[in-house]
Amino acid sequence: MLYGREYEWAAVEALLDGARSGRSGVLVLRGEPGIGKTALLDHAVGGAPEFGLLRATGVEYEAEMPFAGLSLLLTPALDRVPELPGPQRRALERAFGLVDDAAPSASPSDRLLTGLGVLTLLAELAEEKPLLCVVDDAQWLDRASAEALLLAARRLQAEGVVLLFGARDGEGSWSAPGLPELCLGPIAEEDATALLAERAAGLSDSGRRQVLDQAHGNPLALTELPATVAAEDRAATGGPVGPVDSAGSVPVAGRLQLAYHGQVSRLPAATQTLLLVAAAEESGDLDVILRASAALGATPEDLRAAEDAGLVRIAHLDGQRQLAFRHPLLRSAVHQRAPLAQRLAAHRALAEAVGDGSRRAWHLALAATGPDESTAAALESAAEQAAQRGGHAGAAAAYERAARLTPDPGAATRRYTCAAEAAAEAGELPRAADLATRTLRRLPVGGEELTRAQLLLVQGVTQFWRGSHQAALDLLCRTADLAAEVAPQQVARVLLQAFHVAWYLGEQPLGQVVDRLAVLDRSGRGATPGPTTAQVRYLLDVTESLLGRTDRIAPPLADTVTRARRAGAQIPADLATVCGAALILGRDDEAARLAEDLVGEARAVGAVGALPTLLFFLAEGELFHGRPGEALAHAAESLRIAEDIGQDQWASQMHSFLAYLAAVRGDEQATRDGADRSLAAAIAGRPWTQWALGLLDLGLGRAEDCLTRLEPLVHGVQRHHVAGLRAVPDLVEAAVRLRCPERAGDAFEYFRNWAGRTGQPWTRALVLRCEALLGADTDAEERYTAALKLHDEQQRPWDRARTELLYGEWLRRERRRSEARAPLRSAQSAFEQLGAAPWAERARAELGATGTPAPQGRTAPGALAALTPQESQIVRLAAQGLSNRDIAAQLFLSARTVGYHLYKAYPKLGVASRAELAGVL
């Protein structure tokens, strides 16, 4: 039984009960070594005999081996992998080395696909019966396994899966943000006394007191220390005793280690050798352990003494014999107590016993005592395999260890460079920057310029993702200079990265990068178009127009896309930039169509890394065309994926965009929360954040606050951003309301010039609206009516309703009350459809001021308004005839979660089945 863990067991039992009803749950158990995490996990396994079971334990020595932990956990389920959706199946097959993939390296977005594959695999297993997954010593999970399991854990909802982690405090670097945790403390003295009485009934009273004092409520100490104390008692009375360790004032974990040392020391030498090999072997494969032990003089018979002492047990799993230690801390104690020479010998023997591959390379590395090219080469090969499988963090570790073991300085530099690039791919920015800096110091002056360019690129990318944009731009420009000499085919891609960085720094740095792209474009005229040629030319047309350098009109976006595809552009990544560029030109409809196409392509091929960007562009297009519900759904998905794969810049953008949607609704708390989260994630979302807070103030009647917030945006270095440009009409309205229109003069002139170059009816309509506000009353009506005619050409209900509201207010002030009612009613109806509560209330108040009561009740904002963003997405796809499994593959959920959300959505929509959805929508 468990002593003193009633509360903790109740939490675990609630998760098990939930899984029996089809719900999923996750819990992380934390605490010091021996505090009872493993016992709780064992109790959960025993308390759920009807569940399917997957179990694994992290091992410190395999923490650098990509997907080692995940392989141990999911080995019993590998026969189900072929049933997974294509991209997820391929990602898991690569992770587990089940296929010989020709691709040179898995993309960072494969981390998400691997995690989603884990989620789907767990859900498939839970279709038959509830599933319990137990991961002990999670602090030693390799990073690739940890990321996949955490991603799956965060998305579990209604599959009938329970995922339990046990993790030691103060060891490893594992963290589980966003997952529920229980921190286990010492058990009460009453419970400790009862546990000790059960486990050490023959101990003397003084011995029991000594154990209680030393254990400090640690259950494992209460179990293991009595043997040591009994030995000390026998020594004090002259009785026979084996080796005795004096605990003194050693912490509990140390006393446990000493207790285990004493137990192991009493075993025969050959048994100790066999236990050391087992502790150094990560998978518990008994056949491998016995082969390696034989090389060191131990036989299978030598295992019996350890089994008789209860230190290890042998289990059979899928036809394979597995050796398991009684407790994970015992494994650590066995390895740490052995002299260095014996540990090196154990790893050498294991390297021979496991055969070829990554495991052999790592055991050779752990056995190395100095430079060794053969071991370094084996590790480099392991790093290449890790990168192909998507384990970039493991690849970085293998490359770096290989470099340290490399006798030749030039080869070591090459391997350090690969380590820096792999660390950058893994998102380990401090490690990547440090490796790049140290490796640059190894380069001779004026030599190895290609390597220098590679390292400068790593530095530039890491500086950008850390938010140091100017430093990043300087480094990328230096990289482009070097690339022009040693790798000219890569210059365009480096400059496109520099363009992205300069976008955040202002028009002058942006112009400098554009100048370099223009030179590159002119030098390539007449040559066969490369994969980036069409994109570069489109960006030049857009940016030079934005900067007022040319009146040349960029070609239709579809033409550029066609040329890029024919030239071999990487789809969808290479087309994301031009999709965003179309928004700069105000071509929102073109951008939305392309974004929708690219999102579909990205889902089909598993290009998850491009989805946050593309979903953001799609959400912007939906918002600008008056579909805030769809915009919310796309933005929420973009944010979820960006956070899953560590794209902080896009997480910042999405938080700020969601803040803007909340500002439209007049939800002040949600707007401020979104703004705070955006700025905490990165600075990329600052323009949208400023616009969101300004619009909130304007909608709530706080014109002075609005003007104060928007002035830094429309006059600052990011005034050319989508948010900076489109916030100008709000600034104009606030300035006019405060009777200080001069504060909007310069910003409006910039906006008017930009609008004239876009050639879009909607931008001309906004210019006319602003001119009506800023100009004389004698010209206002003509400009308002002209603006409304232009609004008729494009479906943008938010823009039209804002113009109608201002026109109606102007008519009322001119005492033309009856004429004011039609635009005010239209504005009120549109605002209610859009869920823009403060704006609808303002229109309603203006209608009342005309002497006509506003219409009673509110116009229904649409059938989907009552749904959550995720329910909305699922319902739309279900209405198109997609199955739950197809929807799950598109939205990166499990099929059972899709079914759960549909079940919740039906009553909100007033339907009983998916067959009725199309009619409702």
N, C-alpha and C positions, 0 to 999 in steps of 0.2 A: 504494500500500500504506500501511498504518498503521505508524508508527514508535513503538515504546515503549508500545504499548497492548495487549500480549498478554493481560494479566489482564482488562482491561476488555472486550476483544472476546470473550474466553471467556465472560464473564458474559452478554453480549448473545446470543452464539451458542447458549448453553444455553437461553435463552428461546425462540429461534427453533426449536430442535430440539424443545422441549416442545410448542410450538404444532403442529408437524407431527404430533405424537402426540395432539393434542386437548386439551392442557393450556394454560392461559392464564398469562401472566406480565406483571409491571409492573416498570419500573426508571426511577429518576430519576437523570440524570447532572448533577452539579453541578460548578462550577468558575468560575474567572475568565474574562473574555472571551478567546477565542482559544486556550483550553487544549485544545481538541479535541472538544468536545461535538458540534458540527455534523458534524465529520468522522466520528465514530462513528455518528451517525444516518444519514449518507449511506452509510456502509459497510454498515449493517444493511439499508438499502433495496437496495443492490446484492447483498447476500448472500442475499436472499430473493426471487428473481425469480418464484417460483411463488405468492407471497402476493398477496392483495389489498392495496391500499395506500390509506391516508388520511393526508394530511399537512397541517400548518398551522404557521404561525409567529406568535407573539405580536408585537404592534406597540405601542410605548409610547403612541402618540397615540390608540389605540382602547381603552385600558384602562378607560375609563368607559362604554363602549358595551355594554350587556348582550347577551350571547350572540354578540358579534362573532367571537370566536375559535372558538366551537363551530360557527357557521355556515360559516366557512372550512373547517373540518375535515370537516364532514359533508355539504357541498353535493353531492358525487357520490352520496350515498346517500339523498337526500331522497325519491326515488321509492318507497322502501321504508317510509316513515313510515306510510302508510295501513294497513299490515299489522299495526301494533303493537296491543296491548291498549288498549281505549278510554281509560282515564285517562292512560296514558303517551302515547298518540297525541295526545290533546288538549293535554297539557302541552308536547310538542315543537312542535306546530303553533302554539301561542301563543308559544313561545320564538322561533321563526323567523319569526313574523308571517305565517303561512300562512292564518290565519283571522281574521275580524273578530269577536272574542269580545265579547259584550255585557257580560260581568262587569266591574265597575269596577276590580278589582285582583286579581291572582293571589295566592293565599295563600302564606305562607312554605313550606308543605308541598309546594307545586308544585316547589320546588327538588329535593326527593327524587324526585318523579315524573319530572321532566326527566332527572335522572341515571339513573333506572331505564329511561327510554325510550332513553337513549344505550346503556346496557348491553344491552338487548334488541335494539336496532338492530345493534350490533356483533356480537352472537351470531348474528343472522339472516344477516349478511353472511358470517360465518365458517362457516356451514353449507355453503357452496359450496366454499371453500378457506380455508386459514389466512389470518388478517388481521393486517396490521402497521399500527399507528397511530403516527405520529411527530408530536410537538409540540415545536418548538424555541422558544427564548426564552419559555419558559412563565412567566417572572417578569412578563411584560407581558400575560398573559391577563386579560380582564375577570373580575370576581369570579363572575358568574353562570356563565360557561363553566368556570372553574376548579372551582367547586363540583360541577357536573354531571360533569365528567371524573374528578375525584377520587372521587366517590361510585361511579361505574361501575368505576373502577380497583380500589377496595377490595372490590368484589363479584365481580370476575372470578375464575373457578375452573377450569372445564372446557369452555371455548368454543372454544379454539384461537385466541385473540387475544393479540397482544403489543402492549403500550402503552408507548412510550418517551417520556420527557420530557427535554428539555435546559433547564437554568435557570442563569443567571448568579448568582454569589454577590454579595451586597451591593447588589443593585438590585431594585426592586419590593418587594412584600410577600407574594409567593407562597410558600406552604409546603405540604408534602405529608405531614402526620403519618400514620404507620402504613404508608407505602409504603417499599419498599427503595430505598436510595440508594447511589450510588457517587460519591465526590468525586475528581475528576481533578486530579492534581498535575502538576508539571513532568516532562517526559520526561528520561531519563538523558542525560548528555553524549554518550555513544556514539551513542545514537539521534538526538540533535539534530544531531550531526556528519553522520550518514548522510543525514538529511532535507535538510540544507543543501546537501550535495554533489549531491543529486538536483535540487533546485530552483534552485540558483545556481552551476552548475558553473564559470562564467566569473569568479566573484568572486575578487579577490586574497586571498592568505593573510591579510594584515592586515585586509582587509574581512571575511573569514569569522570571524576572531577577534573583531572588533568586534560582528558580528551575534550570535555565541554569547554574548558578555558581556551584550549588551543584552536578548536574548530570554529569558534565564533559563529555558530549557527550554519556552517557550511555542511550540507548533507553528505557530500562525498568524503569530506574530512572525517565526519562522524563515522563513516563506514570503513575508511582505510586506516586511520590513525590508531585504532585500538590494537592492531597487531604490533605496531612499533612500541606503544606504551607497555603492552604485555611483555615484550622482549626486554624493555628497560626494567620492568618489575622483576623478571627472572634474573636479570643481571644483578639487581640490588640484593636479591635473596640467595645468590650463589647458584641458581639453577642454570641449566643449559640454555644457551642463547646464540643466535647467529649474529651477523653484522648488525650493529645498531647505529642509527643516525640520530644525533641530538638536534631537535628542532630549534631550541633556543627561542629567539625572537623573530624567526623567519616568518614572513607572511603566509597566509593559508595556502596559496598556490605553491609556494616553495616547500611548505611542510608536506603537501601532497606529493610533490616531486620526490622529496626525500623518502617518503613512505614507499613509493613505487621503486625507488632505487634499492631500498632494502629488500623488497620482495624479489626483484630481478637478480640481485646479487647472490641470493641464496640458491639460484638455479645453476645447473651444470654449465660449464663454459660453452659447450657446443649449442646448448639451448639458447644462451644469451646471444650467440652469433646469429642463430636463426631468427630470433626476435628482432635483432638489429636490421637484418635484411628485410624483414616484414615491415618494419617501421619506415624504411627508406623506399619501399615499393608502394606506389601511389594507388594502385587499383585493387590490391588485396588478392590478386590472382595467385592461388596457392601453387600452381604448377611453375610459374615464373619464380616464386620465392624459393621453392625447393631446388630448382636448377641452379640458381645463384648461390644458395647456401651450400650446395654440394661442392661448388668450386672453392669454398672456404672451409671444407672439412666437416660440415654438419649433414646429418641424415634425417629422413622423415621420422625415425624413431625418437630423435632428440626433441621433437615437437611435443611429445606426450607430457613431459614435465611441466611445460607452460600451460597445457590444457588442464592437467590435474590441479594446478595452482589457481585455475580460474582466470588466468590473465588473457587468454585468447579462446576463441571458439571457431569451429569450422562450419560453414553453411554451404548449401548447394543452391546456386542461382542459375536457372536456365542451363542446367547441365554442366556448369563450371563450379569448381570448388573455390570458395572464398574464405580467406582468413580475416577475422575481425577482432580487434582489441576490445577488452572489456569496457574501456572508456577512452575517448580521444586523447585525454591528458596522458594516459599510459603510453600511447604511441610516442608523444613528444618526449616523455621522460626517458624512454628507451633510447631514442636517437640522441638526445642531449648528453646522456651520461657516458656514452661511448667515447673512447679516445679518438682523436682526429684520424690517426692512421687506420683504425678499424672502420670509421665511417667512409673514408676514401676507398678502402678495399671493398666495402659493401656496394658502393656505387659502381665500381669497376666490374664487379661480378654481375650486377644487375644489367649493366650496359651490354654484356655479352649474352645474358639470358633472354633479354627482350628482343634481340635481333635488330633489324634495321629500323629507321624511322626517327621521329622526333623524340620518343622516349629514350632511345639509345643515346641520341645526341645530348640530351640534358643530363643523363647519368654520367656520360663521359665528362661533361663540363663540371659536374659536381665532384668528380674524382680528380680533376686536373690540379696540378701543383705549380704550373708555370706555362709559358707560351707553348702552344701545340697546334700546328697548322692543320693536322688531320681532324682534331676535335673542333677547331674553329670552322673548318669547311663543313663538317657535319651540322654544326649549329646554324650556319648560314643557310644550308639546305632546309633545316627545320623552320627557319624564319620565313623563307619563301613559301613553304607549305602553309604556315600560319597565316600569311597575308592572303594567299589564295582562298583560305577558308573564312576570311573575315576577322581573324584574330589579330588585329593590328597592334594591340598592346603587347601580346605575346611575341609578335614578330619583332617589335622594338627591343624587347628584353633579350631575345635571342641574338639579334644583330649586335647589340651592345656587348653582350658577353662574348660573342665571337670575336669582336674587335679587340677586346682585352686579351684574348688568347692568341692573337695573330702576331707572329714574329716580324713580318714584313711591314714597315711603316706605311707604305702606299696602300697595301691591301687593308690595313687597319683603318686608314682614313676612309676608304670606300665603304667599309662596313659601318663605321660610325655615321656616315652620311645616310646610308640606308636606315639606320636606327632612328635618326632625326626625322626622316620622311615618314617612317611608320608611326612614330609617336604623334606626329601632326595628324596623320590619318585617323589615329585612335582618339584624337581630341585631348591628348595629354599635353596641353600647351606649355606648362613650365618645363616639363621634361624635354619636349621638342626644342624649345628655345635654348635650353642649357646645352643640349647635345650639339645644336648647330653652332653656338658660340664657341664651345670648346674645340669643335672640329675645324672651324675657320682658323683658329690659332695654329693648327698643325700644317696649314697649307703654305708652301713657299711663296714668297713675293713674286707676283707676275707669272705664276704657274698654276696648273690645274684649274683653269678658268671655268670649265664646265661644272666641276664640283663646287666651285665658289658660287656659281649661279644657282645651283640646286640648293645650297645652304642659305643663300640670301633669300630665295623664294620661301623656304621654310620659315625664316625669321619674319619675312613680310606678312605671311599668312597668319602666323601666331600673333603678331602685333595687332593685326586687324581684328582677329577674334577676341583679343583682350581689350579692344576699344581704343588702342593707341593709333589713330588713323593717320596722323601726319608721319609718324615713324614708319608705319606700314607703307605709305605711299613712297617715301624716300627709298626704302629697301626694294620695293617692286620696280621703281624706275632704274635703280642700279642693276637689278636682275635683267631688265629688258636690254640695257646697254651691253651687258656681258652676253646675253643670249643672241644678240644681233651678230656677234663675232663667232660664237661657237655652236649655236643651235638656232639659226634664223627661222626655222619652221615653227619655233615655239614663241616667237616674239609677240604675235597677235594675242595668244592666250594670256601671256603675262600682262600685256597692256589692257586687255579686257578686265583682268582682275584689278589692275590699277584704276581703271575707270570706275569700278564698283566702289573702291576705297575713296577716290576723289569725290564721288557723288555726295559723300557726307561732309566734305571739307569746304565746299563752296564753289562758286562759279569760276574763280581764277584758277585754282588747282584743276578743276574739271576741264577748263579750256586748255591747260598745258597738256593734259593727257590726250585730249581730242586732237591737238596739233600733232602729236606723235603718231596717233592713229591715222591722221590724214596723210602724213609723209609715208607711212607704211602702205596705205592704200594706193597712193600715186605710184609708188615704186613697183607695185604688183599689177598695175593696169596692163592688159594685154596677155598676162600669163593665165594659165588654167586656174579657175577659181578654186581656192582651198576651202576646207570645212568651215572656216570662220569668215570668209570674204563677204558673203551677203549680210551677215550680222554686223560686221564692222561698218559697211557702207550705210546700212539703215541707221545705226547709232550716230554716225557722222551727220546724216541728214537731220535727225531728230535734235541732236545736241547743238549743232550750229544754228538751227532755227531757234531753239530755246535761248541761246546766248545772243540772238539778234545778229548773227554774222551773215545770214543768207535768207533770201526769200524762197529758196528752192523748196518744193513740197516733197516730202518723203513719199515713196511709192506705196501703194496699198500693202498692208501687212501680209496679206495672203501671197502676193508675188514674192516678197522676201522669203517667206517660209518655203515656198516651192523651190526657189533657187538654193536655199540652204540645204534642203533635203537632197536635192540632186547632187550637191557637192560633197555629200557625206558627213553632214553635221551630226554631232552626237545628240540623239533624241532621247529625252526631251531637254537635257541640260542646256545645250547650246541655244535653244530657242526661248528659254525663260527670259533672257535679257531683252530680246526684242519685244516680247510680250509686255514686259514692264515699260519699255520705251514707248509703246503705243499709248499708254496712259499719260505719259508726259505730253504727247501731242493732243490729248483730249479725245483720242479715238477709242472711247470706252467700249463701244460695241465690238470693234475689231479685237480688242484685247480680251474681252470676255469670251468671244467665240474661240479664239486660239487657246486661251487658258483652259476652257472646257475640254477641247480636243486633247491638249497635252496632259491634263489630269487623267483622262481615260487611258492614254498611252502609258503614262507613268504607272498606273495601277496594273496594267496588263503585263508590263515587263518587270515589275517590281522595283522601279526606280524611286524608292521611297524618299531618298534624300532630296529630290526635286519637288516633292509634294508640298511642303510648307510654303515655298515661294509661289508655286502655281496656284495653290488654293487661296493664297492671299490675293493674288491678282484676280482670281475668279470672284472672291468675296467683294473686292472693290467694284468690279463690274456689276455684280448683283445689287449692291448698295446704290450705286449711281443711277441704276435703272429702276429704282423703287421697289426692290424686293429684299427688304431687311431681314425677313425670316430665313431666306436662302443664304444671305450674306452671313448671318449668325451661325448657321449650320456649318458652312465652309470654314469660317474663321475658327470655330471651336475645334474642328478636326485638324486644321493647320496647327493650332497651338498644341494640341495633344501630341501630334507627331513631332513637332519641333522640340518639345520638352523630352520626348522619349529618346531622341537621337542627339540631344545636346546642342541644338542650334539656337544658342541664346539670342543671337541677333534677331532671328525670326520670331522667337518667343516674345521678345520685346515688342516687335511690330504688331503681333497679334493681340497682345494685351492692350496695346494702345488703340487698335482698331475696335476691339470689343468695348473699350471705354467710350469711343465715339458712338457706337450703337446705343450704349446706355444713355449717353447724353441726348440723343435724339428722343429717346423715351422719357427723358426727364428724371431718370433714376440717379440721383446725386451720389448715393453711397456707392453704387456699382461703378459709376464713372470714376470716382476718386480711387476706389480700390484698384480698378484696372490701370489707372495712371501710375499708381504707386508700384504695382507689380511690373509694369513696363520698364520704368526707370531703374528698378532693382535688377532686372534681367540684363539690360544693356542700354546703350544710348540710342540705338537705331530707331526706337519708337518715339523719340522725343517730338518730332513734328506732329504726328497724329495725336499724341498726348496733349500738346498745346492746343491744337484745334478742338479736341474733345472738350477740354475744360472751358475754352472760350465759348463754344456752342452751348454748353450747359448753362453758363452764366447768361448768355443772350436769351435763351429760351425761358429762363426763370426771371427775366427782367432786370438783370444786373449788368447794365450796359457798360458802366465804368470798369467793372472787373473784367468783362469780356475784352474791352479795348486794351486794358493793361496786359492781359495774357497774350493777345494775338499780335501786338506790336513787335515783340522780339522775334516772333516767327516770321512775319511777312517782311521784316527789314533785315533779318539775320542771314547767316551763311547758307541756310537751308530754305530760303524763300523760293527756290526753283523746284522743290519737291512737290509731289502731288498735293500733300496737305498744305504746304506753304502757299501754293498758288490758289487753291480752291477755298482757302479760308478768307481771302480778300473780300468777297461780298459780305461776309459776316462782319468783318472789321468796318466796312463802309457803313453798314446799318447801325452798328454800335456808335460810331463817330457821329453820324447824323442825329441819332437820338440824344446824344450829349451836346448837340449844337456846336460841335467842333469838327466840321468836315475836313478842315485842313490837315488833321492828323491822319487822314486816310489818303491824302493826295498822291504822294509818291508811290505808295503801294498800289493804288488803283491804276496809275499810269503804267506801271510794270505789268499789271494784270491785263490791261487793255491791249498793250502791245503783244503780249503772249496770245491773247484770244484772237487777235487779228491774224496771227500766223497759223493758228490751228485750222481755220476754215470750217469750224463746227457751228451749227445753228445754236446749240445750247450755250456755248461760250459767248456768242454774240448777244444772246438773250440776257445773260447775266450782266454783260457790259451795259446794255440798255437799262436794266433794272437799277444798276448802280448810278448811271447818269440821271435817271429819274429822281433818285434820292439826293444826289449832289447838286443837281442843276436847279434852274428856276421852275417855279410852279407852272409857269405858262407852257413849259415844254414837257412836264411830267407825264401828262395823260398820253401824249403821242408816243412817248418812250415805253410806258407800261404796255400799251396795246400792241406796239410793235414787238415787244418782248414776248407777249403771250402768243402772237402769231408764230414766232420762231419756236416756242415751246411745243406748238402743235406738230412740228416736224419730227420730233424725237420723243419717245416715251420716257420722261424723267419726272414722275409725279411730285417728288420732293421739291425740285427746282420750280416747277410750275406753281405748286401750292404756296411757296414762299413769295413768289411774284404776285399771285392773286391776293394774298393777305395784305401785302404792302399797298397794292393798288386799291383794295377795298378800304383800307385805313385812310388813304389819301382822299378817296371819294367822300368818305364820311366827314373828314375835316373840311372838305369843300362844301359841306352841307348838301351833298347829293346822295342822301341816305338810301333812297329807293334803288339807285344804280349800284350802290355799294353792296347790296345784299347778295346779288348773284355771285360775284367773285368770292365773297366771304363764306357763303354756303359751300361753294366748291372747295375752297381751301380747308374748311372744317372737315368736310367729308374725306378729303384726301389725307389729312393729318391723322384722322381716326383710323383709316385703312392702314396707314403706316405705323400706327402705335405711337405717334409723336404727341404724347399727352399734353405737355405744356403749350405746344403750338396750337393744338385743337382748342384748348381752353382759351387761348388768346383770341382765336377766330370767333369762338362762341361769345366772348365778352364784347368784341367789336360788333357782332350781330345784334346783341342786346342794346348796344349804344345807338343803333340805327332805329330803335323803336320796335323791332320785330324780335320776338323771342327766338332763341336758337332752337333748332329741331330737337325734340325730346328723344332721349336715348342716344346710343352711339351706333355708328355704322360698324357692323362686325368686321374685324380686321382680317377675316379669312379663316378657313377651316383649320389651318395648321397652327393658328396662333396659340392654342392651348398646349401644344406639344413642346417638349424639350428639343434642343437642336439635334440631338442624336435620334430621337423618335421621328422628327421631321425627315431626316435623311433616310431612315429605314422605310418609312411609310411611302415616300416618293419612289424608292426603288422597288418596293413591293407592288406598287400600283402599276409599274412597268412590266410586271410579270416575272421578276427575278425570284428565284427560290431563296430560302433562308441561307443556304450554303453559299450561293452566289453573292448575296448581299454581304455576308460575313467576309468573304474574300475581298470585296471592294472596300469595305470600311474597316478592315483589320480587327474584326471582332470574332467571337465564336458564334456558330449557328444557333446555339441555345440562347445566347444573349440576344440575338436578333429576334428570336421567337418571344422572348420575355418582353422586349420593348414593344413588339407588335401587340401583344396581349394587353399591355398598359395603354396603348394608343387607341385601340378599338372603341372603348367606351367614351373617350374624349371626342371622337369623331362621330359617334352615334352609329357605328357599324358593328356587324357581328363576324365578318370574315374578310379576308383580303380580296375576295371577288368584288366587294362593294367599294373598294378604295378608289378605283379609277373614276367612278361616278361622283364621289365626294370631292375629289380634287379637280 
